[in-house]
Every structure is written in C-alpha cells, then in structure tokens.
Amino acid sequence: MSAGGGKKAIFAALTANLGIAIAKFVGAAITGSSSMLSEAVHSVADTGNQGLLLLGQRRAEQEADAKHPFGYGRNRYFYSFVVALVLFTLGAMFSLYEGIHKIQHPEKLESPIVAIVILVIAVALEGFSFVTAMRESAPLRGNLSWWRFIRNSRNPELPVVLLEDSGALIGLAFALVAVVLTVLTDNPIWDGIGTLGIAALLGTIAVVLIVEMKSLLIGEGATPTQDRKIRENLVDGSRIDRVIHLRTEYLGPEELLIAAKVAIVPGLDIADVAQAIDAAEARVREAVPAARLMYIEPDLYRSQQATESSR
C-alpha cells in the first residue's frame, strides 16, 4: 500500500467519524441514551485516532540522520500502537463506566426516534468509511482472508481502520438494538446493557491491535513469501550457489532491511565477487520492492554451516 492509499482510507474514516460524533452527541443530549453517548465517545476516539495515524505517517517521512541512521519509519507503528491504547482507555473504559452507571441508575429514554434516526445515518457513514478501507486494502490482501491480512500485514494503518470501522458498525448495531429494546419493553436497563456490549467490543478490538502493533514495534521480518523470493534471487547458480544465513526486519511498512551471508563459488576474484553481489541485490529488489537496505556478506560455504542454511 502506498502512503497515498493509506491516507485516502484514513481521511474517509476521519471525515465520517467527525460527522458521526457530532450527530451522536446531539442525539445523546436529546434522548439521554447512554449507549448513544458511549457511541459518541467512541466516534471521538476514532476521529482522534485517524489524526494520530496521519501524524505517524508525517513523522515517518523525516530523513534519516546520525541519531536514527535507518530513518523514522517505525513512527507509523508507534502511533498505531497509541491508537490502540486510546481505543482501550477512552473508548472501552468510558463505555464500561457508563454502562454500569446506567444499569445501577436507569433513566427514561427521551425521543427515541431521534436516536434511531441518528444511528441509521451513522451506519451509512461508517459503511462508506469501511468500504473505502476494504477497497484500499484489496491490492495488499491478495488471497488472504481479512483476518489473516490484519494479522500478517506489515502496514499498520489499514488494519487499524478496518478494525475500527468494523467495530463501529457492530457497536452501532448494539446501540440500535439497545434503543429499540428500551422502547419496546419500556425498561431503560437495556440501554445500559447495550453500552456494556459496546465496551466489551471496543476492549476486544483494542487488545487485538495492541498485540499486533507491539509485534511490529519490536520488529517483524519478511513474510514467508518474501523470504522465499529473497532466497531464490540471492542465488544465481554460477557465482553465488547458496544462502548461508538470512536475517530480515521491517524498519517501516515499505522499508525492509536484509542482512545475508552467501556462499561464493571458490576461485572468483574480487571484481567478480562485487559484480555477483550487485547483481543479487538488483534481483532481490526487483522481486521484493520493499527491500530498501541490503547488506550481503560473501563467504565460502563450510559443512559446519549447514545447520544455518535453513534458518
């Protein structure tokens, strides 16, 4: 995914969530619905989160310097991790508090039709944001399921937006059901129960995001497909005959660091070795465009290194 593609999905989500948040706060003020208020806070959190994702992209574009010689690409992982924390603390915890409060102290729901209309409009806007994120994710997802794409993607923004939007749509369904049940039963406790459902939903999504972003922050290597392509293209069969060992790590969503030791055919002079390594780098970069930084060490293959070659 290009940064532009990611920004398109983020801007769509930001615009939708900002409009939805305003509408929900108005609806919560009119109706007194806790599930509506919970959803309004959820939308505020999501709006702020889109701003954090944009800030992370901007910070990641800083040029490498002496203090950070490999650049600032991991800013995108860091700010996505912050998004997960905000979703958990501001979204899930507030909804949990509000739900418990409404169950302990139920209040009559005023003008429920207003809440229903606002929630239906919010579903339409969130649906637009969700479809945009799915469309932007499709080229990266390939044949993977959506869940595997979220788990395996080295790009943080689209999985974050996808999970936020899917959570928002499910949360809106919870709020809508809670309002309808409150009206049908004339029992405001359903409003509090719906709010607790939203809290559980947001907490689950936040934990998934925290786990995934933590893994990216620590440093994830190439995907299995990329690893296979790198190994295949390092070897040319004439001057480089095997990969002794290979290490990879993503420095940012579109910047993969590769460090490899390769076995050179005995008898080559220094010029031939240099040409072989240059050619290997060109082949790898063509096969794996994210391979921005490469360090290839030539060596002679020794039998005791056999156990390392498969690593």
Residue, then its C-alpha position, 0 to 999 in steps of 0.5 A: m500500500s502506498a502512503g497515498g492509499g493509506k491516507k485516502a482510507i484514513f481521511a474517509a474514516l476521519t471525515a465520517n467519524l467527525g460527522i458521526a460524533i457530532a450527530k451522536f452527541v446531539g442525539a445523546a443530549i436529546t434522548g439521554s441514551s447512554s449507549m448513544l453517548s458511549e457511541a459518541v465517545h467512541s466516534v471521538a476516539d476514532t476521529g482522534n485516532q485517524g489524526l494520530l495515524l496521519l501524524g505517524q505517517r508525517r513523522a515517518e517521512q523525516e530523513a534519516d540522520a546520525k541519531h536514527p541512521f535507518g530513518y523514522g519509519r517505525n513512527r507509523y507503528f508507534y502511533s498505531f500502537v497509541v491508537a490502540l491504547v486510546l481505543f482501550t482507555l477512552g473508548a472501552m473504559f468510558s463505555l464500561y463506566e457508563g454502562i454500569h452507571k446506567i444499569q445501577h441508575p436507569e433513566k427514561l429514554e427521551s425521543p427515541i426516534v431521534a436516536i434511531v434516526i441518528l444511528v441509521i445515518a451513522v451506519a451509512l457513514e461508517g459503511f462508506s468509511f469501511v468500504t473505502a478501507m476494504r477497497e484500499s486494502a484489496p491490492l495488499r490482501g491478495n488471497l488472504s482472508w481479512w483476518r489473516f491480512i490484519r494479522n500478517s500485514r506489515n502496514p499498520e494503518l489499514p488494519v487499524v481502520l478496518l478494525e475500527d470501522s468494523g467495530a463501529l458498525i457492530g457497536l452501532a448495531f448494539a446501540l440500535v438494538a439497545v434503543v429499540l429494546t428500551v422502547l419496546t419493553d419500556n425498561p431503560i436497563w437495556d440501554g445500559i446493557g447495550t453500552l456494556g456490549i459496546a465496551a466489551l467490543l471496543g476492549t476486544i478490538a483494542v487488545v487485538l491491535i495492541v498485540e499486533m502493533k507491539s509485534l511490529l514495534i519490536g520488529e517483524g521480518a519478511t513474510p514467508t513469501q518474501d523470504r522465499k523470493i529473497r532466497e531464490n534471487l540471492v542465488d544465481g547458480s554460477r557465482i553465488d550457489r547458496v544462502i548461508h544465513l538470512r536475517t530480515e526486519y521491517l524498519g517501516p511498512e515499505e522499508l525492509l532491511i536484509a542482512a545475508k551471508v552467501a556462499i561464493v563459488p571458490g576461485l572468483d576474484i574480487a571484481d567478480v565477487a562485487q559484480a555477483i553481489d550487485a547483481a543479487e541485490a538488483r534481483v532481490r529488489e526487483a522481486v521484493p520492492a520493499a527491500r530498501l537496505m541490503y547488506i550481503e556478506p560473501d563467504l565460502y560455504r563450510s559443512q559446519q554451516a549447514t545447520e544455518s542454511s535453513r534458518 
